[in-house]
Amino acid sequence: MVDKEEMSGDPQEYQENKVYCANCEHCKLLKMAVGDGSQYVLRVRCAMGKWKKKSGEEKLHKYFTLSRRVMDSCEYYSPMGSTREFIKELRAALPTKDIIYS
């Protein structure tokens, strides 16, 4: 099973029985160049390769959607602390749309 695009129900509702990828040490933030290369957008990836497209290629997700990346289970999940508190703070800090940085 690959990641779920959205949580079921309210995306702001914390689900105790889910694995939140954002709180895993394998969830990595990266910059992707756009335009002429002087600007970039933020993307996230799973360093363990758990996020895949149907074609088998690695899937990158937009940074602002990070708090919605959940799985039923993951053999590589390695939490970095209290998931509930982290996700709450992350949702408050994340932008609401994709941002192009200079």
N, C-alpha and C positions, 0 to 999 in steps of 0.2 A: 504494500500500500504506500503510495506517495502522499505528499501533504494534501491537506484540504484547503481549498481556496478561501472558504469562509467558515466560521463557526456556525453551528446551527443556532437558530434563534437570534437573540440580541447580541451583536458583536461586542458590546461592552460588558456582557455578562461573563464573569469568570467561571470556568468549569473545572472543578477539582480533579476530575478523572481524565483530563487531557494533558498532553505534553505540549508545552508552549515553547516553540523553537527559539524564540527570542531570549529565553533564559538558559540556553544551552551554550556551553563553551565552544561548540562547533559551528554556531551561527556567526558568520563573518560579514562585516560591512566593507564595501569596496566602492571606489569611485570609478565611474564609466564615463569616458570622454564623449562629448556630444559636439555637434557643429564642426568648427575648425580645430577642435582639440583644446581650445583655451578655456572651455567650460566643461562642467561635469555634473552628473546626477548621481545620487546615492542608490546603491542596490545592495541586497543581502543574498548570501548563498550559504548552503550547508557544506562545510568542509568535508563531511563524511559522504557526500554524494546522495543524500536522501531525497533531494528535490529533483525530479526528472520530468521531462516532457514525455509525451507518448512515443516520440521518436527515439527516446533514450538519451537525448542531450541533456546537459545540466540546465536546470531552470533557475533563473535569477528573479527575485521579487523586488518590487519597488519598496524603498525604505519606509515610506509612510504607512504601508500595510503590514509592517512587521508584527504588530501585536495580534494580528489575525492568523498567523502561521501556527497551526496546531495539528497534532497527529494523535491518533488513538494510542499509539505506543511507538517506541523507538529504542532499538538495542544500543544505540550510541549516545542516548540522552545523558548529559552530564550537567546537572543544574549548577548555576553559579550563586545560588542563594535562595531566599524565600520567593517563590514564584508569584504568589498572590500579590505581594507588595511591589515586586519588580514590575509586573504587568500593569498594575494600577499607575505607577509613576511613569512608565513608558507611554501609556496611552495619553497621559497629560502632557508629555514632552514632545511627542511625535508631531510633525507637521500634518496638515489635513490634506495636502496634495503634493504632487511631485514638484520639486524645486530645482531649478538650474542654478548652480553655483559658479562663480568666476574664480 
